[in-house]
Amino acid sequence: MISVLARAIFAMLLLGTFVPGASARIWWIPANGQWCGKVCHDHRREPVSTGPHTADPSRKEYFFVCAADMNGWRPGYNLRPEWDHACFVPFGGKEVAARNYTCACE
């Protein structure tokens, strides 16, 4: 089974960039500690997702793509409801909850 972080990185590769602001199709919007679904909808955009967290998509628990600047931009995921106030990114051989992050919206 593919890890959550691997799925987020794969989604970023499909988007073609790790750098917020570098793609014409993707808008990188500062999250200010909010869930990426809300951030994108507040800007009249759709959040970029790697898919549902559960087998039941009606629960709307999706892995949303985010990025945090931790010695360079790193892709990660934002997940509601448990982990919706952080972007989880790889750093120092661990998965770290970054509190200052941007959300990928299309």
C-alpha positions as CSV (number, residue, x, y, z in Angstrom):
1,M,0.0,0.0,0.0
2,I,1.3,3.4,-0.9
3,S,1.9,5.7,2.1
4,V,0.0,9.0,2.5
5,L,3.2,11.0,1.9
6,A,4.1,9.1,-1.2
7,R,0.6,9.7,-2.6
8,A,1.0,13.5,-2.0
9,I,4.4,13.6,-3.6
10,F,3.0,11.6,-6.6
11,A,0.2,14.1,-6.9
12,M,2.7,17.0,-6.9
13,L,4.7,15.3,-9.6
14,L,1.5,15.0,-11.7
15,L,1.0,18.8,-11.1
16,G,4.4,19.4,-12.5
17,T,5.8,21.6,-9.8
18,F,7.0,21.6,-6.2
19,V,7.2,25.4,-6.1
20,P,4.0,27.4,-5.2
21,G,3.1,29.9,-7.9
22,A,5.0,28.1,-10.7
23,S,2.0,26.6,-12.5
24,A,-0.7,28.4,-14.4
25,R,-3.3,25.7,-13.6
26,I,-2.6,25.5,-9.9
27,W,-3.1,28.3,-7.4
28,W,-1.1,28.1,-4.2
29,I,-3.0,29.9,-1.5
30,P,-1.8,30.6,2.0
31,A,-3.7,28.4,4.5
32,N,-3.3,30.5,7.6
33,G,-3.9,27.3,9.7
34,Q,-7.1,26.4,7.9
35,W,-8.3,23.2,6.1
36,C,-7.4,23.3,2.4
37,G,-10.9,22.5,1.4
38,K,-12.1,25.7,3.0
39,V,-9.2,27.8,1.8
40,C,-9.8,26.8,-1.8
41,H,-13.6,27.2,-1.6
42,D,-13.2,30.6,0.0
43,H,-11.2,31.6,-3.1
44,R,-13.7,30.0,-5.5
45,R,-11.4,27.2,-6.4
46,E,-11.4,23.5,-5.9
47,P,-8.8,21.8,-3.7
48,V,-6.4,19.4,-5.3
49,S,-6.8,16.0,-3.8
50,T,-5.0,12.7,-4.1
51,G,-8.2,10.8,-3.2
52,P,-10.3,9.8,-0.3
53,H,-8.9,8.7,3.1
54,T,-11.6,6.2,3.6
55,A,-13.4,3.7,1.4
56,D,-16.5,5.8,1.7
57,P,-16.0,9.0,-0.4
58,S,-19.3,10.4,0.9
59,R,-17.5,11.1,4.2
60,K,-15.4,13.7,2.4
61,E,-12.2,12.8,4.1
62,Y,-9.7,13.6,1.3
63,F,-6.0,14.0,1.3
64,F,-5.5,17.6,0.0
65,V,-2.2,18.7,-1.5
66,C,-0.3,21.4,0.3
67,A,3.3,22.6,0.6
68,A,5.5,24.0,3.3
69,D,8.7,25.9,3.1
70,M,11.1,24.0,5.3
71,N,14.6,24.7,3.9
72,G,12.9,24.6,0.4
73,W,9.3,23.8,-0.6
74,R,8.2,20.3,0.3
75,P,4.9,18.7,-0.8
76,G,2.6,17.2,1.7
77,Y,-1.0,16.6,2.7
78,N,-3.8,18.2,4.7
79,L,-6.5,15.9,6.0
80,R,-9.8,16.6,7.6
81,P,-11.1,16.1,10.3
82,E,-8.1,15.0,12.4
83,W,-5.2,16.8,10.8
84,D,-6.8,19.8,9.1
85,H,-4.7,22.6,10.7
86,A,-1.3,21.5,9.4
87,C,0.5,20.3,6.3
88,F,2.3,17.0,6.9
89,V,5.6,17.0,5.0
90,P,8.8,15.0,5.0
91,F,11.6,16.6,6.9
92,G,14.7,15.2,8.7
93,G,13.6,11.6,7.9
94,K,10.2,12.1,9.6
95,E,6.7,13.3,8.8
96,V,6.4,16.8,10.3
97,A,3.3,18.9,10.9
98,A,4.0,22.3,9.3
99,R,1.8,25.1,10.6
100,N,2.8,27.6,7.9
101,Y,1.7,26.2,4.6
102,T,0.0,26.8,1.3
103,C,-2.9,24.8,-0.3
104,A,-3.0,23.6,-4.0
105,C,-6.2,24.8,-5.6
106,E,-7.4,24.6,-9.2
